[in-house]
Amino acid sequence: MKTRSQYRTVEVIIQNKPLARDPEGETIHRNLVLKGGYDRVTGVRAGKLLRMTVQAESGQEAENIVRRLCDDLRIYNPAAHSCEVRIVGKEDGITE
């Protein structure tokens, strides 16, 4: 029997918590941005972007799957990082 499935694109943004130092962002700012003449840029924060394709019935289900994955697999360190999960797209498909 064929069922309709939806493939959701989910993004995970991981970055240092706001009060934590960000050595990578500081280095980019100091050695690239300022030295490149962009003195109106006053700060840089570095982070990671993960883009996942998830098969789910709804956007909420896809978001829940990815949140659980991030927590269970320790994709980020909750003591040092913030983790934002967001749905950015969907694609319909038919599975057997």
Gaussian input, Z-matrix of N, CA and C with variables (Angstrom, degrees):
# hf/3-21g

backbone

0 1
 N
 C     1     B1
 C     2     B2     1     A1
 N     3     B3     2     A2     1     D1
 C     4     B4     3     A3     2     D2
 C     5     B5     4     A4     3     D3
 N     6     B6     5     A5     4     D4
 C     7     B7     6     A6     5     D5
 C     8     B8     7     A7     6     D6
 N     9     B9     8     A8     7     D7
 C    10    B10     9     A9     8     D8
 C    11    B11    10    A10     9     D9
 N    12    B12    11    A11    10    D10
 C    13    B13    12    A12    11    D11
 C    14    B14    13    A13    12    D12
 N    15    B15    14    A14    13    D13
 C    16    B16    15    A15    14    D14
 C    17    B17    16    A16    15    D15
 N    18    B18    17    A17    16    D16
 C    19    B19    18    A18    17    D17
 C    20    B20    19    A19    18    D18
 N    21    B21    20    A20    19    D19
 C    22    B22    21    A21    20    D20
 C    23    B23    22    A22    21    D21
 N    24    B24    23    A23    22    D22
 C    25    B25    24    A24    23    D23
 C    26    B26    25    A25    24    D24
 N    27    B27    26    A26    25    D25
 C    28    B28    27    A27    26    D26
 C    29    B29    28    A28    27    D27
 N    30    B30    29    A29    28    D28
 C    31    B31    30    A30    29    D29
 C    32    B32    31    A31    30    D30
 N    33    B33    32    A32    31    D31
 C    34    B34    33    A33    32    D32
 C    35    B35    34    A34    33    D33
 N    36    B36    35    A35    34    D34
 C    37    B37    36    A36    35    D35
 C    38    B38    37    A37    36    D36
 N    39    B39    38    A38    37    D37
 C    40    B40    39    A39    38    D38
 C    41    B41    40    A40    39    D39
 N    42    B42    41    A41    40    D40
 C    43    B43    42    A42    41    D41
 C    44    B44    43    A43    42    D42
 N    45    B45    44    A44    43    D43
 C    46    B46    45    A45    44    D44
 C    47    B47    46    A46    45    D45
 N    48    B48    47    A47    46    D46
 C    49    B49    48    A48    47    D47
 C    50    B50    49    A49    48    D48
 N    51    B51    50    A50    49    D49
 C    52    B52    51    A51    50    D50
 C    53    B53    52    A52    51    D51
 N    54    B54    53    A53    52    D52
 C    55    B55    54    A54    53    D53
 C    56    B56    55    A55    54    D54
 N    57    B57    56    A56    55    D55
 C    58    B58    57    A57    56    D56
 C    59    B59    58    A58    57    D57
 N    60    B60    59    A59    58    D58
 C    61    B61    60    A60    59    D59
 C    62    B62    61    A61    60    D60
 N    63    B63    62    A62    61    D61
 C    64    B64    63    A63    62    D62
 C    65    B65    64    A64    63    D63
 N    66    B66    65    A65    64    D64
 C    67    B67    66    A66    65    D65
 C    68    B68    67    A67    66    D66
 N    69    B69    68    A68    67    D67
 C    70    B70    69    A69    68    D68
 C    71    B71    70    A70    69    D69
 N    72    B72    71    A71    70    D70
 C    73    B73    72    A72    71    D71
 C    74    B74    73    A73    72    D72
 N    75    B75    74    A74    73    D73
 C    76    B76    75    A75    74    D74
 C    77    B77    76    A76    75    D75
 N    78    B78    77    A77    76    D76
 C    79    B79    78    A78    77    D77
 C    80    B80    79    A79    78    D78
 N    81    B81    80    A80    79    D79
 C    82    B82    81    A81    80    D80
 C    83    B83    82    A82    81    D81
 N    84    B84    83    A83    82    D82
 C    85    B85    84    A84    83    D83
 C    86    B86    85    A85    84    D84
 N    87    B87    86    A86    85    D85
 C    88    B88    87    A87    86    D86
 C    89    B89    88    A88    87    D87
 N    90    B90    89    A89    88    D88
 C    91    B91    90    A90    89    D89
 C    92    B92    91    A91    90    D90
 N    93    B93    92    A92    91    D91
 C    94    B94    93    A93    92    D92
 C    95    B95    94    A94    93    D93
 N    96    B96    95    A95    94    D94
 C    97    B97    96    A96    95    D95
 C    98    B98    97    A97    96    D96
 N    99    B99    98    A98    97    D97
 C   100   B100    99    A99    98    D98
 C   101   B101   100   A100    99    D99
 N   102   B102   101   A101   100   D100
 C   103   B103   102   A102   101   D101
 C   104   B104   103   A103   102   D102
 N   105   B105   104   A104   103   D103
 C   106   B106   105   A105   104   D104
 C   107   B107   106   A106   105   D105
 N   108   B108   107   A107   106   D106
 C   109   B109   108   A108   107   D107
 C   110   B110   109   A109   108   D108
 N   111   B111   110   A110   109   D109
 C   112   B112   111   A111   110   D110
 C   113   B113   112   A112   111   D111
 N   114   B114   113   A113   112   D112
 C   115   B115   114   A114   113   D113
 C   116   B116   115   A115   114   D114
 N   117   B117   116   A116   115   D115
 C   118   B118   117   A117   116   D116
 C   119   B119   118   A118   117   D117
 N   120   B120   119   A119   118   D118
 C   121   B121   120   A120   119   D119
 C   122   B122   121   A121   120   D120
 N   123   B123   122   A122   121   D121
 C   124   B124   123   A123   122   D122
 C   125   B125   124   A124   123   D123
 N   126   B126   125   A125   124   D124
 C   127   B127   126   A126   125   D125
 C   128   B128   127   A127   126   D126
 N   129   B129   128   A128   127   D127
 C   130   B130   129   A129   128   D128
 C   131   B131   130   A130   129   D129
 N   132   B132   131   A131   130   D130
 C   133   B133   132   A132   131   D131
 C   134   B134   133   A133   132   D132
 N   135   B135   134   A134   133   D133
 C   136   B136   135   A135   134   D134
 C   137   B137   136   A136   135   D135
 N   138   B138   137   A137   136   D136
 C   139   B139   138   A138   137   D137
 C   140   B140   139   A139   138   D138
 N   141   B141   140   A140   139   D139
 C   142   B142   141   A141   140   D140
 C   143   B143   142   A142   141   D141
 N   144   B144   143   A143   142   D142
 C   145   B145   144   A144   143   D143
 C   146   B146   145   A145   144   D144
 N   147   B147   146   A146   145   D145
 C   148   B148   147   A147   146   D146
 C   149   B149   148   A148   147   D147
 N   150   B150   149   A149   148   D148
 C   151   B151   150   A150   149   D149
 C   152   B152   151   A151   150   D150
 N   153   B153   152   A152   151   D151
 C   154   B154   153   A153   152   D152
 C   155   B155   154   A154   153   D153
 N   156   B156   155   A155   154   D154
 C   157   B157   156   A156   155   D155
 C   158   B158   157   A157   156   D156
 N   159   B159   158   A158   157   D157
 C   160   B160   159   A159   158   D158
 C   161   B161   160   A160   159   D159
 N   162   B162   161   A161   160   D160
 C   163   B163   162   A162   161   D161
 C   164   B164   163   A163   162   D162
 N   165   B165   164   A164   163   D163
 C   166   B166   165   A165   164   D164
 C   167   B167   166   A166   165   D165
 N   168   B168   167   A167   166   D166
 C   169   B169   168   A168   167   D167
 C   170   B170   169   A169   168   D168
 N   171   B171   170   A170   169   D169
 C   172   B172   171   A171   170   D170
 C   173   B173   172   A172   171   D171
 N   174   B174   173   A173   172   D172
 C   175   B175   174   A174   173   D173
 C   176   B176   175   A175   174   D174
 N   177   B177   176   A176   175   D175
 C   178   B178   177   A177   176   D176
 C   179   B179   178   A178   177   D177
 N   180   B180   179   A179   178   D178
 C   181   B181   180   A180   179   D179
 C   182   B182   181   A181   180   D180
 N   183   B183   182   A182   181   D181
 C   184   B184   183   A183   182   D182
 C   185   B185   184   A184   183   D183
 N   186   B186   185   A185   184   D184
 C   187   B187   186   A186   185   D185
 C   188   B188   187   A187   186   D186
 N   189   B189   188   A188   187   D187
 C   190   B190   189   A189   188   D188
 C   191   B191   190   A190   189   D189
 N   192   B192   191   A191   190   D190
 C   193   B193   192   A192   191   D191
 C   194   B194   193   A193   192   D192
 N   195   B195   194   A194   193   D193
 C   196   B196   195   A195   194   D194
 C   197   B197   196   A196   195   D195
 N   198   B198   197   A197   196   D196
 C   199   B199   198   A198   197   D197
 C   200   B200   199   A199   198   D198
 N   201   B201   200   A200   199   D199
 C   202   B202   201   A201   200   D200
 C   203   B203   202   A202   201   D201
 N   204   B204   203   A203   202   D202
 C   205   B205   204   A204   203   D203
 C   206   B206   205   A205   204   D204
 N   207   B207   206   A206   205   D205
 C   208   B208   207   A207   206   D206
 C   209   B209   208   A208   207   D207
 N   210   B210   209   A209   208   D208
 C   211   B211   210   A210   209   D209
 C   212   B212   211   A211   210   D210
 N   213   B213   212   A212   211   D211
 C   214   B214   213   A213   212   D212
 C   215   B215   214   A214   213   D213
 N   216   B216   215   A215   214   D214
 C   217   B217   216   A216   215   D215
 C   218   B218   217   A217   216   D216
 N   219   B219   218   A218   217   D217
 C   220   B220   219   A219   218   D218
 C   221   B221   220   A220   219   D219
 N   222   B222   221   A221   220   D220
 C   223   B223   222   A222   221   D221
 C   224   B224   223   A223   222   D222
 N   225   B225   224   A224   223   D223
 C   226   B226   225   A225   224   D224
 C   227   B227   226   A226   225   D225
 N   228   B228   227   A227   226   D226
 C   229   B229   228   A228   227   D227
 C   230   B230   229   A229   228   D228
 N   231   B231   230   A230   229   D229
 C   232   B232   231   A231   230   D230
 C   233   B233   232   A232   231   D231
 N   234   B234   233   A233   232   D232
 C   235   B235   234   A234   233   D233
 C   236   B236   235   A235   234   D234
 N   237   B237   236   A236   235   D235
 C   238   B238   237   A237   236   D236
 C   239   B239   238   A238   237   D237
 N   240   B240   239   A239   238   D238
 C   241   B241   240   A240   239   D239
 C   242   B242   241   A241   240   D240
 N   243   B243   242   A242   241   D241
 C   244   B244   243   A243   242   D242
 C   245   B245   244   A244   243   D243
 N   246   B246   245   A245   244   D244
 C   247   B247   246   A246   245   D245
 C   248   B248   247   A247   246   D246
 N   249   B249   248   A248   247   D247
 C   250   B250   249   A249   248   D248
 C   251   B251   250   A250   249   D249
 N   252   B252   251   A251   250   D250
 C   253   B253   252   A252   251   D251
 C   254   B254   253   A253   252   D252
 N   255   B255   254   A254   253   D253
 C   256   B256   255   A255   254   D254
 C   257   B257   256   A256   255   D255
 N   258   B258   257   A257   256   D256
 C   259   B259   258   A258   257   D257
 C   260   B260   259   A259   258   D258
 N   261   B261   260   A260   259   D259
 C   262   B262   261   A261   260   D260
 C   263   B263   262   A262   261   D261
 N   264   B264   263   A263   262   D262
 C   265   B265   264   A264   263   D263
 C   266   B266   265   A265   264   D264
 N   267   B267   266   A266   265   D265
 C   268   B268   267   A267   266   D266
 C   269   B269   268   A268   267   D267
 N   270   B270   269   A269   268   D268
 C   271   B271   270   A270   269   D269
 C   272   B272   271   A271   270   D270
 N   273   B273   272   A272   271   D271
 C   274   B274   273   A273   272   D272
 C   275   B275   274   A274   273   D273
 N   276   B276   275   A275   274   D274
 C   277   B277   276   A276   275   D275
 C   278   B278   277   A277   276   D276
 N   279   B279   278   A278   277   D277
 C   280   B280   279   A279   278   D278
 C   281   B281   280   A280   279   D279
 N   282   B282   281   A281   280   D280
 C   283   B283   282   A282   281   D281
 C   284   B284   283   A283   282   D282
 N   285   B285   284   A284   283   D283
 C   286   B286   285   A285   284   D284
 C   287   B287   286   A286   285   D285

   B1=1.4402
   B2=1.5252
   B3=1.3149
   B4=1.4564
   B5=1.5268
   B6=1.3255
   B7=1.4600
   B8=1.5217
   B9=1.3026
   B10=1.4583
   B11=1.5209
   B12=1.3236
   B13=1.4564
   B14=1.5159
   B15=1.2869
   B16=1.4507
   B17=1.5201
   B18=1.3052
   B19=1.4526
   B20=1.5216
   B21=1.3000
   B22=1.4621
   B23=1.5248
   B24=1.3133
   B25=1.4561
   B26=1.5169
   B27=1.3160
   B28=1.4592
   B29=1.5266
   B30=1.3232
   B31=1.4583
   B32=1.5115
   B33=1.3302
   B34=1.4557
   B35=1.5181
   B36=1.3244
   B37=1.4619
   B38=1.5289
   B39=1.3253
   B40=1.4619
   B41=1.5163
   B42=1.3298
   B43=1.4674
   B44=1.5177
   B45=1.3251
   B46=1.4577
   B47=1.5180
   B48=1.3322
   B49=1.4573
   B50=1.5291
   B51=1.3339
   B52=1.4709
   B53=1.5345
   B54=1.3105
   B55=1.4656
   B56=1.5265
   B57=1.3141
   B58=1.4663
   B59=1.5281
   B60=1.3121
   B61=1.4664
   B62=1.5147
   B63=1.3104
   B64=1.4546
   B65=1.5322
   B66=1.3544
   B67=1.4627
   B68=1.5314
   B69=1.3245
   B70=1.4635
   B71=1.5304
   B72=1.3240
   B73=1.4555
   B74=1.5247
   B75=1.3404
   B76=1.4668
   B77=1.5256
   B78=1.3299
   B79=1.4670
   B80=1.5218
   B81=1.3288
   B82=1.4703
   B83=1.5213
   B84=1.3257
   B85=1.4657
   B86=1.5266
   B87=1.3143
   B88=1.4629
   B89=1.5320
   B90=1.3324
   B91=1.4638
   B92=1.5266
   B93=1.2999
   B94=1.4613
   B95=1.5317
   B96=1.3039
   B97=1.4595
   B98=1.5281
   B99=1.3306
   B100=1.4643
   B101=1.5270
   B102=1.3249
   B103=1.4619
   B104=1.5213
   B105=1.3126
   B106=1.4598
   B107=1.5233
   B108=1.3317
   B109=1.4581
   B110=1.5209
   B111=1.3133
   B112=1.4636
   B113=1.5229
   B114=1.3323
   B115=1.4610
   B116=1.5284
   B117=1.3093
   B118=1.4671
   B119=1.5246
   B120=1.3391
   B121=1.4697
   B122=1.5237
   B123=1.3241
   B124=1.4602
   B125=1.5251
   B126=1.3096
   B127=1.4588
   B128=1.5100
   B129=1.3187
   B130=1.4686
   B131=1.5203
   B132=1.3253
   B133=1.4638
   B134=1.5236
   B135=1.3106
   B136=1.4610
   B137=1.5224
   B138=1.2996
   B139=1.4561
   B140=1.5113
   B141=1.3320
   B142=1.4624
   B143=1.5167
   B144=1.3191
   B145=1.4556
   B146=1.5184
   B147=1.3151
   B148=1.4620
   B149=1.5224
   B150=1.3202
   B151=1.4583
   B152=1.5255
   B153=1.3233
   B154=1.4584
   B155=1.5173
   B156=1.3217
   B157=1.4524
   B158=1.5216
   B159=1.3235
   B160=1.4631
   B161=1.5285
   B162=1.3162
   B163=1.4653
   B164=1.5166
   B165=1.3381
   B166=1.4640
   B167=1.5196
   B168=1.3103
   B169=1.4628
   B170=1.5273
   B171=1.3340
   B172=1.4638
   B173=1.5232
   B174=1.3202
   B175=1.4540
   B176=1.5138
   B177=1.3271
   B178=1.4634
   B179=1.5273
   B180=1.3326
   B181=1.4650
   B182=1.5292
   B183=1.3269
   B184=1.4667
   B185=1.5230
   B186=1.3204
   B187=1.4688
   B188=1.5214
   B189=1.3295
   B190=1.4699
   B191=1.5250
   B192=1.3298
   B193=1.4696
   B194=1.5206
   B195=1.3314
   B196=1.4683
   B197=1.5231
   B198=1.3241
   B199=1.4745
   B200=1.5294
   B201=1.3315
   B202=1.4625
   B203=1.5314
   B204=1.3479
   B205=1.4593
   B206=1.5346
   B207=1.3276
   B208=1.4664
   B209=1.5201
   B210=1.3299
   B211=1.4642
   B212=1.5290
   B213=1.3260
   B214=1.4702
   B215=1.5226
   B216=1.3301
   B217=1.4684
   B218=1.5246
   B219=1.3269
   B220=1.4736
   B221=1.5352
   B222=1.3242
   B223=1.4577
   B224=1.5332
   B225=1.3235
   B226=1.4629
   B227=1.5236
   B228=1.3257
   B229=1.4599
   B230=1.5267
   B231=1.3340
   B232=1.4639
   B233=1.5260
   B234=1.3221
   B235=1.4647
   B236=1.5252
   B237=1.3395
   B238=1.4642
   B239=1.5268
   B240=1.3318
   B241=1.4589
   B242=1.5260
   B243=1.3205
   B244=1.4579
   B245=1.5224
   B246=1.3140
   B247=1.4557
   B248=1.5208
   B249=1.3234
   B250=1.4601
   B251=1.5247
   B252=1.3236
   B253=1.4678
   B254=1.5179
   B255=1.3419
   B256=1.4619
   B257=1.5231
   B258=1.3228
   B259=1.4585
   B260=1.5274
   B261=1.3367
   B262=1.4644
   B263=1.5249
   B264=1.3339
   B265=1.4558
   B266=1.5137
   B267=1.3391
   B268=1.4647
   B269=1.5076
   B270=1.3308
   B271=1.4553
   B272=1.5193
   B273=1.3149
   B274=1.4555
   B275=1.5257
   B276=1.3128
   B277=1.4510
   B278=1.5106
   B279=1.3083
   B280=1.4556
   B281=1.5232
   B282=1.3386
   B283=1.4653
   B284=1.5138
   B285=1.3026
   B286=1.4678
   B287=1.5126
   A1=109.51
   A2=116.33
   A3=120.37
   A4=109.53
   A5=115.54
   A6=121.11
   A7=108.60
   A8=115.65
   A9=120.75
   A10=107.78
   A11=115.49
   A12=119.93
   A13=108.65
   A14=114.82
   A15=120.07
   A16=108.56
   A17=114.73
   A18=120.88
   A19=107.06
   A20=115.76
   A21=121.64
   A22=109.56
   A23=115.68
   A24=120.23
   A25=107.42
   A26=114.74
   A27=121.59
   A28=108.09
   A29=116.38
   A30=120.73
   A31=110.01
   A32=114.79
   A33=122.56
   A34=106.52
   A35=116.65
   A36=121.53
   A37=107.23
   A38=114.93
   A39=121.45
   A40=107.60
   A41=115.60
   A42=119.37
   A43=109.99
   A44=114.90
   A45=119.31
   A46=109.28
   A47=116.41
   A48=120.18
   A49=108.95
   A50=117.58
   A51=120.79
   A52=115.16
   A53=118.76
   A54=120.31
   A55=113.06
   A56=117.62
   A57=120.86
   A58=109.99
   A59=116.19
   A60=120.20
   A61=109.47
   A62=115.76
   A63=122.02
   A64=107.94
   A65=117.52
   A66=120.59
   A67=113.49
   A68=117.30
   A69=119.60
   A70=110.73
   A71=116.65
   A72=120.69
   A73=112.00
   A74=116.52
   A75=120.74
   A76=110.76
   A77=117.09
   A78=121.39
   A79=110.93
   A80=117.19
   A81=120.80
   A82=110.03
   A83=115.87
   A84=119.67
   A85=111.40
   A86=116.46
   A87=121.53
   A88=112.54
   A89=116.99
   A90=120.59
   A91=114.91
   A92=118.38
   A93=120.43
   A94=111.75
   A95=116.19
   A96=120.79
   A97=110.91
   A98=116.83
   A99=119.13
   A100=111.99
   A101=116.97
   A102=119.83
   A103=111.88
   A104=117.44
   A105=122.07
   A106=112.78
   A107=115.90
   A108=119.97
   A109=114.81
   A110=118.59
   A111=121.40
   A112=110.23
   A113=116.41
   A114=121.28
   A115=113.57
   A116=117.89
   A117=119.99
   A118=111.43
   A119=117.13
   A120=121.15
   A121=106.33
   A122=116.55
   A123=120.75
   A124=114.24
   A125=118.19
   A126=119.67
   A127=111.99
   A128=115.72
   A129=122.91
   A130=107.66
   A131=116.36
   A132=122.61
   A133=106.94
   A134=116.50
   A135=121.34
   A136=109.37
   A137=115.92
   A138=120.68
   A139=109.96
   A140=115.53
   A141=121.79
   A142=108.75
   A143=115.17
   A144=121.56
   A145=107.98
   A146=115.96
   A147=121.98
   A148=106.95
   A149=117.98
   A150=121.90
   A151=106.98
   A152=116.73
   A153=122.30
   A154=110.33
   A155=116.55
   A156=122.30
   A157=106.90
   A158=115.88
   A159=121.86
   A160=109.10
   A161=116.43
   A162=120.86
   A163=107.63
   A164=116.27
   A165=120.62
   A166=110.04
   A167=116.19
   A168=122.56
   A169=112.12
   A170=117.05
   A171=120.73
   A172=109.56
   A173=114.52
   A174=119.36
   A175=111.54
   A176=117.07
   A177=121.45
   A178=110.76
   A179=116.79
   A180=120.18
   A181=110.53
   A182=117.72
   A183=120.70
   A184=110.76
   A185=116.29
   A186=120.44
   A187=111.13
   A188=116.77
   A189=120.71
   A190=111.52
   A191=117.48
   A192=121.77
   A193=110.02
   A194=116.32
   A195=120.26
   A196=111.12
   A197=117.95
   A198=119.63
   A199=110.41
   A200=116.28
   A201=120.73
   A202=110.48
   A203=116.12
   A204=121.20
   A205=110.43
   A206=117.25
   A207=121.12
   A208=111.63
   A209=116.63
   A210=120.31
   A211=111.91
   A212=117.26
   A213=121.11
   A214=112.78
   A215=116.53
   A216=120.55
   A217=112.66
   A218=116.42
   A219=121.57
   A220=111.55
   A221=116.03
   A222=121.56
   A223=110.12
   A224=116.10
   A225=121.70
   A226=108.61
   A227=115.81
   A228=121.70
   A229=108.01
   A230=118.64
   A231=120.37
   A232=113.69
   A233=118.17
   A234=120.18
   A235=111.39
   A236=117.31
   A237=121.03
   A238=113.72
   A239=117.56
   A240=120.40
   A241=112.27
   A242=114.38
   A243=120.30
   A244=107.22
   A245=115.90
   A246=120.90
   A247=108.16
   A248=115.95
   A249=121.74
   A250=108.24
   A251=116.48
   A252=122.12
   A253=107.37
   A254=115.86
   A255=118.57
   A256=110.84
   A257=114.82
   A258=122.70
   A259=107.11
   A260=116.51
   A261=118.75
   A262=113.84
   A263=118.17
   A264=118.42
   A265=112.13
   A266=115.33
   A267=120.08
   A268=109.75
   A269=113.69
   A270=121.57
   A271=107.26
   A272=117.29
   A273=121.08
   A274=110.79
   A275=115.10
   A276=119.87
   A277=109.98
   A278=116.99
   A279=121.24
   A280=107.02
   A281=114.84
   A282=119.68
   A283=109.04
   A284=114.96
   A285=121.01
   A286=109.23
   D1=135.97
   D2=-179.45
   D3=-90.51
   D4=140.64
   D5=176.16
   D6=-126.90
   D7=150.82
   D8=178.78
   D9=-85.26
   D10=128.96
   D11=176.28
   D12=-123.97
   D13=159.05
   D14=178.35
   D15=-124.98
   D16=134.52
   D17=177.22
   D18=-100.98
   D19=119.74
   D20=-177.44
   D21=-104.64
   D22=137.80
   D23=172.48
   D24=-93.38
   D25=123.54
   D26=-176.64
   D27=-121.88
   D28=131.09
   D29=176.36
   D30=-106.49
   D31=141.20
   D32=175.14
   D33=-119.26
   D34=123.18
   D35=178.38
   D36=-111.63
   D37=120.75
   D38=-179.18
   D39=-116.24
   D40=126.25
   D41=176.79
   D42=-146.58
   D43=162.19
   D44=177.55
   D45=-61.90
   D46=147.16
   D47=176.83
   D48=-59.66
   D49=152.62
   D50=-173.35
   D51=-54.08
   D52=-36.78
   D53=-177.58
   D54=-87.35
   D55=-7.97
   D56=-179.80
   D57=-81.19
   D58=145.15
   D59=174.53
   D60=-63.33
   D61=152.56
   D62=178.96
   D63=-130.69
   D64=81.65
   D65=-176.27
   D66=-56.75
   D67=-37.67
   D68=179.67
   D69=-65.76
   D70=-45.93
   D71=178.15
   D72=-63.48
   D73=-39.93
   D74=178.51
   D75=-62.95
   D76=-42.12
   D77=179.77
   D78=-64.95
   D79=-44.32
   D80=177.74
   D81=-60.04
   D82=-44.57
   D83=-179.09
   D84=-62.77
   D85=-49.74
   D86=-175.73
   D87=-69.74
   D88=-48.33
   D89=-170.22
   D90=-90.98
   D91=-18.60
   D92=179.43
   D93=-114.05
   D94=-57.31
   D95=-172.37
   D96=-66.31
   D97=-56.68
   D98=-177.33
   D99=-66.64
   D100=-42.81
   D101=178.78
   D102=-67.55
   D103=-21.40
   D104=177.08
   D105=-84.03
   D106=0.43
   D107=176.01
   D108=91.64
   D109=10.95
   D110=-179.18
   D111=-97.16
   D112=64.81
   D113=-174.24
   D114=-73.68
   D115=-9.37
   D116=177.03
   D117=-82.30
   D118=-12.09
   D119=173.59
   D120=-83.43
   D121=118.38
   D122=-171.65
   D123=-99.73
   D124=-5.90
   D125=178.72
   D126=-172.48
   D127=153.79
   D128=177.52
   D129=-134.83
   D130=132.71
   D131=172.75
   D132=-117.64
   D133=127.15
   D134=178.93
   D135=-93.90
   D136=155.63
   D137=178.44
   D138=-160.72
   D139=-170.99
   D140=178.44
   D141=-125.23
   D142=142.84
   D143=175.24
   D144=-119.93
   D145=122.78
   D146=174.54
   D147=-111.58
   D148=132.01
   D149=177.47
   D150=-117.09
   D151=121.16
   D152=-176.43
   D153=-119.99
   D154=146.80
   D155=172.08
   D156=-105.80
   D157=124.59
   D158=-173.12
   D159=-126.50
   D160=132.73
   D161=174.03
   D162=-87.44
   D163=118.97
   D164=-176.64
   D165=-154.74
   D166=157.84
   D167=179.11
   D168=-74.12
   D169=-27.89
   D170=-177.28
   D171=-147.73
   D172=165.42
   D173=175.85
   D174=-62.65
   D175=-39.05
   D176=-179.93
   D177=-62.95
   D178=-41.61
   D179=178.22
   D180=-64.24
   D181=-42.66
   D182=178.65
   D183=-62.43
   D184=-42.94
   D185=178.17
   D186=-62.01
   D187=-43.33
   D188=179.37
   D189=-63.12
   D190=-41.06
   D191=178.61
   D192=-59.97
   D193=-46.90
   D194=-177.06
   D195=-69.91
   D196=-39.50
   D197=176.48
   D198=-59.92
   D199=-45.66
   D200=179.93
   D201=-62.46
   D202=-43.19
   D203=177.65
   D204=-57.97
   D205=-47.33
   D206=-178.66
   D207=-61.55
   D208=-40.56
   D209=179.34
   D210=-72.99
   D211=-47.82
   D212=-176.43
   D213=-65.55
   D214=-39.61
   D215=-175.76
   D216=-94.78
   D217=4.91
   D218=178.39
   D219=54.30
   D220=48.22
   D221=178.28
   D222=-62.63
   D223=-25.12
   D224=178.46
   D225=-140.16
   D226=163.64
   D227=177.77
   D228=-100.27
   D229=108.26
   D230=-175.13
   D231=-63.44
   D232=-19.98
   D233=177.95
   D234=-73.71
   D235=-28.88
   D236=-174.25
   D237=-114.42
   D238=-21.75
   D239=-172.07
   D240=-122.50
   D241=155.53
   D242=167.34
   D243=-103.57
   D244=152.14
   D245=-177.18
   D246=-134.18
   D247=119.45
   D248=178.94
   D249=-112.01
   D250=131.13
   D251=178.59
   D252=-116.91
   D253=130.75
   D254=179.54
   D255=-144.89
   D256=145.79
   D257=177.34
   D258=-85.77
   D259=130.46
   D260=-178.76
   D261=-120.03
   D262=-8.21
   D263=178.50
   D264=-178.76
   D265=169.00
   D266=175.71
   D267=-146.73
   D268=157.79
   D269=-179.88
   D270=-143.10
   D271=127.53
   D272=-179.73
   D273=-80.53
   D274=149.04
   D275=176.52
   D276=-154.88
   D277=169.15
   D278=178.09
   D279=-122.37
   D280=130.40
   D281=178.97
   D282=-117.45
   D283=155.72
   D284=-179.66
   D285=-89.76

